[in-house]
Each structure stands twice: as C-alpha cells, then as structure tokens.
C-alpha cells in the first residue's frame, strides 16, 4: 500500500487529525506516530501515513514527518 501525503489539522490530548491531499480527514492516536514524538507535532506540518480504517472511520497509521529537506 502506498504512503499518503497529508497535513496535520488538529493535535489534541493524545490524538489528532490529519487531512490527506485529497481532502479526506483521518483520525490518529499518539501511538500511531513513527520516528517523531507525538508532542512534537504541530498544526500545518506535512506528514506521510498509511491508510487504515477504525471503528468510526478513516484512521492514519505509521504517521511520520514528511522529509522536506532538498538535496
């Protein structure tokens, strides 16, 4: 499955929401962060994630900061 590009929309107490480039909003739990601490995430940051499905709708899994460095 391909990684999805998105943007952090909201970060709350232990969970948050990320919007894909296509506009779908995904829930994510702090345990879904990979390579970044949950408390380092800020609204507007670019991320990549795997699509999943939770009991209440789309879920982001393996959320990582998108590499924005240019070589």
Backbone as JSON Lines, residues from 0, in Angstrom:
{"i":0,"aa":"X","n":[0.84,-1.18,0.0],"ca":[0.0,0.0,0.0],"c":[0.89,1.25,0.0]}
{"i":1,"aa":"X","n":[0.55,2.21,-0.81],"ca":[1.34,3.43,-0.93],"c":[1.11,4.34,0.27]}
{"i":2,"aa":"X","n":[2.14,5.09,0.58],"ca":[2.03,6.09,1.64],"c":[1.17,7.25,1.14]}
{"i":3,"aa":"X","n":[0.48,7.89,2.06],"ca":[-0.4,9.02,1.74],"c":[0.24,10.29,2.29]}
{"i":4,"aa":"X","n":[0.22,11.36,1.5],"ca":[0.71,12.66,1.96],"c":[-0.44,13.42,2.59]}
{"i":5,"aa":"X","n":[-0.13,14.15,3.66],"ca":[-1.17,14.92,4.32],"c":[-0.6,16.04,5.16]}
{"i":6,"aa":"X","n":[-1.5,16.72,5.87],"ca":[-1.15,17.85,6.72],"c":[-1.85,17.69,8.06]}
{"i":7,"aa":"X","n":[-1.12,17.93,9.14],"ca":[-1.72,17.88,10.48],"c":[-2.75,18.99,10.58]}
{"i":8,"aa":"X","n":[-3.97,18.63,10.93],"ca":[-5.06,19.6,11.07],"c":[-5.27,20.0,12.53]}
{"i":9,"aa":"X","n":[-5.31,19.02,13.42],"ca":[-5.51,19.3,14.83],"c":[-4.72,18.3,15.66]}
{"i":10,"aa":"X","n":[-4.14,18.78,16.75],"ca":[-3.45,17.93,17.71],"c":[-4.1,18.17,19.07]}
{"i":11,"aa":"X","n":[-4.57,17.11,19.68],"ca":[-5.27,17.22,20.96],"c":[-4.56,16.37,22.0]}
{"i":12,"aa":"X","n":[-5.2,16.1,23.09],"ca":[-4.61,15.35,24.18],"c":[-4.54,13.85,23.85]}
{"i":13,"aa":"X","n":[-3.44,13.44,23.22],"ca":[-3.24,12.03,22.91],"c":[-3.73,11.57,21.56]}
{"i":14,"aa":"X","n":[-4.31,12.46,20.79],"ca":[-4.78,12.09,19.45],"c":[-4.85,13.34,18.58]}
{"i":15,"aa":"X","n":[-5.1,13.13,17.29],"ca":[-5.2,14.26,16.38],"c":[-5.87,13.85,15.09]}
{"i":16,"aa":"X","n":[-5.86,14.8,14.15],"ca":[-6.46,14.58,12.84],"c":[-5.52,15.1,11.77]}
{"i":17,"aa":"X","n":[-5.44,14.35,10.68],"ca":[-4.61,14.73,9.54],"c":[-5.49,14.68,8.3]}
{"i":18,"aa":"X","n":[-5.3,15.64,7.4],"ca":[-6.06,15.68,6.15],"c":[-5.14,15.26,5.01]}
{"i":19,"aa":"X","n":[-5.63,14.35,4.18],"ca":[-4.86,13.93,3.01],"c":[-4.91,15.03,1.95]}
{"i":20,"aa":"X","n":[-4.04,14.91,0.95],"ca":[-4.05,15.88,-0.15],"c":[-5.39,15.86,-0.88]}
{"i":21,"aa":"X","n":[-6.09,14.74,-0.83],"ca":[-7.39,14.62,-1.47],"c":[-8.53,15.17,-0.62]}
{"i":22,"aa":"X","n":[-8.23,15.59,0.61],"ca":[-9.24,16.21,1.46],"c":[-9.88,15.31,2.51]}
{"i":23,"aa":"X","n":[-9.57,14.01,2.48],"ca":[-10.12,13.11,3.49],"c":[-9.45,13.36,4.83]}
{"i":24,"aa":"X","n":[-10.23,13.42,5.9],"ca":[-9.67,13.63,7.23],"c":[-9.56,12.3,7.96]}
{"i":25,"aa":"X","n":[-8.38,12.05,8.54],"ca":[-8.08,10.8,9.23],"c":[-7.8,11.07,10.7]}
{"i":26,"aa":"X","n":[-8.33,10.24,11.56],"ca":[-8.02,10.24,12.99],"c":[-6.67,9.55,13.17]}
{"i":27,"aa":"X","n":[-5.87,9.99,14.15],"ca":[-4.7,9.21,14.55],"c":[-4.5,9.32,16.05]}
{"i":28,"aa":"X","n":[-4.04,8.23,16.64],"ca":[-3.72,8.17,18.07],"c":[-2.23,8.41,18.22]}
{"i":29,"aa":"X","n":[-1.82,8.91,19.39],"ca":[-0.41,9.18,19.6],"c":[0.47,7.95,19.38]}
{"i":30,"aa":"X","n":[-0.06,6.76,19.59],"ca":[0.72,5.53,19.38],"c":[0.96,5.25,17.89]}
{"i":31,"aa":"X","n":[0.29,5.98,16.99],"ca":[0.46,5.78,15.55],"c":[1.64,6.56,14.99]}
{"i":32,"aa":"X","n":[2.32,7.35,15.83],"ca":[3.47,8.15,15.37],"c":[4.69,7.25,15.24]}
{"i":33,"aa":"X","n":[5.45,7.46,14.18],"ca":[6.63,6.66,13.91],"c":[7.79,7.59,13.56]}
{"i":34,"aa":"X","n":[8.84,7.56,14.36],"ca":[10.01,8.4,14.08],"c":[9.85,9.84,14.52]}
{"i":35,"aa":"X","n":[8.76,10.15,15.17],"ca":[8.51,11.5,15.7],"c":[7.69,11.34,16.98]}
{"i":36,"aa":"X","n":[8.01,12.17,17.97],"ca":[7.21,12.14,19.2],"c":[5.91,12.9,18.97]}
{"i":37,"aa":"X","n":[4.84,12.38,19.52],"ca":[3.53,13.0,19.34],"c":[3.55,14.46,19.77]}
{"i":38,"aa":"X","n":[4.23,14.77,20.86],"ca":[4.23,16.15,21.36],"c":[5.06,17.11,20.5]}
{"i":39,"aa":"X","n":[5.73,16.6,19.48],"ca":[6.47,17.45,18.54],"c":[5.61,17.86,17.34]}
{"i":40,"aa":"X","n":[4.45,17.24,17.18],"ca":[3.59,17.54,16.03],"c":[2.86,18.86,16.22]}
{"i":41,"aa":"X","n":[2.76,19.62,15.14],"ca":[2.09,20.92,15.15],"c":[1.15,21.02,13.96]}
{"i":42,"aa":"X","n":[0.08,21.79,14.12],"ca":[-0.84,22.02,13.01],"c":[-0.09,22.6,11.82]}
{"i":43,"aa":"X","n":[-0.42,22.11,10.63],"ca":[0.19,22.6,9.41],"c":[1.41,21.82,8.95]}
{"i":44,"aa":"X","n":[1.95,20.93,9.79],"ca":[3.12,20.14,9.39],"c":[2.74,19.11,8.33]}
{"i":45,"aa":"X","n":[3.65,18.92,7.38],"ca":[3.46,17.91,6.34],"c":[3.87,16.54,6.89]}
{"i":46,"aa":"X","n":[3.04,15.55,6.66],"ca":[3.31,14.19,7.13],"c":[2.98,13.19,6.02]}
{"i":47,"aa":"X","n":[3.45,11.97,6.22],"ca":[3.03,10.84,5.4],"c":[2.49,9.79,6.35]}
{"i":48,"aa":"X","n":[1.59,8.95,5.85],"ca":[0.99,7.94,6.71],"c":[0.4,6.82,5.86]}
{"i":49,"aa":"X","n":[0.08,5.72,6.54],"ca":[-0.61,4.6,5.91],"c":[-2.1,4.75,6.21]}
{"i":50,"aa":"X","n":[-2.92,4.45,5.22],"ca":[-4.38,4.5,5.41],"c":[-4.85,3.27,6.17]}
{"i":51,"aa":"X","n":[-5.76,3.5,7.08],"ca":[-6.38,2.41,7.82],"c":[-7.84,2.75,8.05]}
{"i":52,"aa":"X","n":[-8.55,1.82,8.64],"ca":[-9.96,2.04,8.93],"c":[-10.18,1.71,10.4]}
{"i":53,"aa":"X","n":[-10.73,2.67,11.13],"ca":[-11.05,2.48,12.53],"c":[-12.54,2.27,12.7]}
{"i":54,"aa":"X","n":[-12.99,2.06,13.93],"ca":[-14.41,1.82,14.17],"c":[-15.3,3.01,13.82]}
{"i":55,"aa":"X","n":[-14.71,4.21,13.78],"ca":[-15.51,5.41,13.48],"c":[-15.14,6.06,12.16]}
{"i":56,"aa":"X","n":[-14.31,5.39,11.36],"ca":[-13.95,5.97,10.06],"c":[-12.47,5.86,9.76]}
{"i":57,"aa":"X","n":[-11.99,6.67,8.8],"ca":[-10.59,6.59,8.36],"c":[-9.61,6.85,9.51]}
{"i":58,"aa":"X","n":[-8.54,6.06,9.52],"ca":[-7.52,6.18,10.55],"c":[-6.15,6.25,9.88]}
{"i":59,"aa":"X","n":[-5.29,7.16,10.37],"ca":[-3.91,7.25,9.89],"c":[-3.03,6.39,10.79]}
{"i":60,"aa":"X","n":[-2.17,5.6,10.16],"ca":[-1.25,4.72,10.88],"c":[0.17,5.02,10.43]}
{"i":61,"aa":"X","n":[1.14,4.77,11.29],"ca":[2.56,5.0,10.97],"c":[2.79,6.43,10.48]}
{"i":62,"aa":"X","n":[2.32,7.4,11.25],"ca":[2.44,8.81,10.89],"c":[3.89,9.27,11.08]}
{"i":63,"aa":"X","n":[4.49,9.81,10.01],"ca":[5.85,10.33,10.08],"c":[5.89,11.72,9.45]}
{"i":64,"aa":"X","n":[6.84,12.54,9.91],"ca":[7.02,13.84,9.29],"c":[7.53,13.64,7.88]}
{"i":65,"aa":"X","n":[7.03,14.42,6.96],"ca":[7.47,14.34,5.57],"c":[8.84,14.99,5.47]}
{"i":66,"aa":"X","n":[9.74,14.34,4.76],"ca":[11.09,14.88,4.57],"c":[11.01,16.08,3.65]}
{"i":67,"aa":"X","n":[11.29,17.26,4.2],"ca":[11.21,18.49,3.41],"c":[12.59,19.03,3.06]}
{"i":68,"aa":"X","n":[13.65,18.24,3.35],"ca":[14.99,18.69,3.0],"c":[15.23,18.47,1.52]}
{"i":69,"aa":"X","n":[15.93,19.39,0.91],"ca":[16.25,19.23,-0.52],"c":[17.74,18.96,-0.65]}
{"i":70,"aa":"X","n":[18.09,18.09,-1.57],"ca":[19.49,17.71,-1.75],"c":[20.15,18.56,-2.79]}
